[in-house]
Amino acid sequence: MKNYILKRFLQLIPVLLGITFLSFAMMRIAGSDAITELYADKGAVAQEIIDAKRAELGLDKPFLVQYGAWLFGLITGNMGTSYVSGKDVFGTFVSKLPATLLLAFLSVLVTVLVSVPLGIISAVRHDRIADYLIRFLSFIGNSMPNFLVALLLMRLLAIRLKWLPVISNGTGLKSAVMPTLTLAIAMSAKYVRQVRAAVLDELNRDYVIGMRSRGIREGVILKNSVLRSSLLTIITLLAISIGSLLGGTAIVESIFMWDGVGKLAVDAITMRDYPLVQAYVVWMAVIYVAVNLVTDLLYHALDPRIRLGEEKR
Amino acid sequence: MSEVTVRVQKIKKDTVRTRLLIFGVIALLLLLASIFSEHLVPCDPYLQDLANAKAAPSAAHWFGTDRYGRDMLSRVIIGSRVSIFGALLLVCIVTLIGTAVGILSGWCSGKVDTVLMRMADIFLAFPGLVFAMAVAGVLGGGLQNAIIALAAVTWPKYARIARSQTLSVKELPFIKAAKLAGCGTLQIITRHILPNIIGSILVTAMLDIGTMMMELAGLSFLGLGAKPPAAEWGSMVSDARSLLTSAPWVVLAPGGAIFISVMVFNLLGDSVRDYADPKMRGR
């Protein structure tokens, strides 16, 4: 297990380098650096001034040296200043991160609470009315883009029923209801199907038939054996869907004016505030990689087949 | 007993085929409508009529009019060009690139394989839409750039499928036989490997059309895809956000159009998968 953890951490290094390199290179492809942005609205500026500023910021150095410097800054939390507000990029990003993480956490929570029971019901009662109904709903949810879900919720809960404020004020729980629901609906629609498939897979195994033939009650089989063995798949699939959740937060946050990094990024992209976009892309990827790593380790720690196999070797 | 099972299987196969046919025809009609949308519109989709702005759905304007009095039905029809045709184009591009890279990677193995697959890993390490947003933003929005951005995020998935399929086919005896018979590498790949692996790739592609449609609309919604006044469903919904209270049909018409088209293509994708692999039914 220790070896495995070490190996996984070592494997991370090239991926992290790749992520940072790609994010850095992308902003260069945009053909814009701090200088062009700095002097964009100042009219003609003498070449000497530009060159001096370039040297001061280290922009006259070769590409890889610049990347190295940027990477060092990334690790030490110095990601430059925003082109638009002039504020520290890393500080701005970190100050908005909790709101997004809260939203992501709430959506995952709602998703699990809704789709795990529904998925199990759907699998146990497969090809009956409950199953058809759940699959139908999941299908509808899968075909709706999240911005449409958001606007429909807004129309229903805020405008028609007047239960909630249309636009969130701050990041209170009442404002969190609609963004959370939007993200959770999209995520549950996919996840319910996967939970159902995982449980159904397990229910069709030979040992289940064996247990049934020995007269063990269906509920006991389900609780003690089937759910236990499909739990791992369920956890893994949840972690995979976090990727689309992180992307979805951007759209949902900007619709509901939720003050998180997603909205920050969308605003930054519209205003071509590249350092902020860079910070967003890099850190979102790092979070995603970290989530995947934790899931992988958890999977290894929880699955006796893998765990014991490792120890024997 | 066995006769009954065979008959049940036959019936199931038949319903799958019927489903495939029905959704295939509907999807084809949608595609044709999107290609010939210019000839289908009842009014000029860009003609403004401010006196008749935000009119509710009526016999003259089935889906009502937007804030500039433009006919929503015509705009929805014209918008299908970008949304449906654009998504299909995107899926084609991604399938081509991904398959080419995957076959190359699986066939060459060794260093080429390692480099290509590490690249794929890096692209896969980004949460999809986050990366697509950044790429589209850097490239400056516009439909073409939105398609490039989504292609950049999606190709690794296809490359991985194509690679693993190539690896499993590569060592089979008939490939060795083809080599012995003097076939060139290109011929082996196009005549012997591609036909054997294309099935699962096409199924994945069919299942992805709906998702691609939604993501393309999502980028446009954020202002990173087709730009107004060009009619595109995502940007039309985004543009109409503020009218949610006063003229909900301006949101519902393009929103409903996305929903229905995604649903049709998802149903088609599911049918194709069930047809290709009966074991996956109802998953």
Interface residues (C-beta under 8 A of the other chain):
Chain A: P14 V15 G18 I19 L22 S23 M26 M27 I29 A30 H126 D127 R135 F139 I140 N142 S143 M144 P145 N146 F147 L148 L151 L152 M154 R155 I159 R193 R196 A197 L200 I242 G243 S244 L245 L246 G247 G248 A250 I251 S254 I255 A265 V266 I269 T270 R272 Y274 V277 Y280 V281 M284 A285 Y288 V289
Chain B: R118 M119 D121 I122 F123 A125 F126 P127 G128 L129 V130 F131 A132 M133 A134 V135 A136 G137 V138 L139 G210 M214 A217 G218 F221 L222 G223 L224 G234 V237 S238 R241 L244 T245 P248 V251 G255 I258 F259 V262 M263 N266 G282 R283
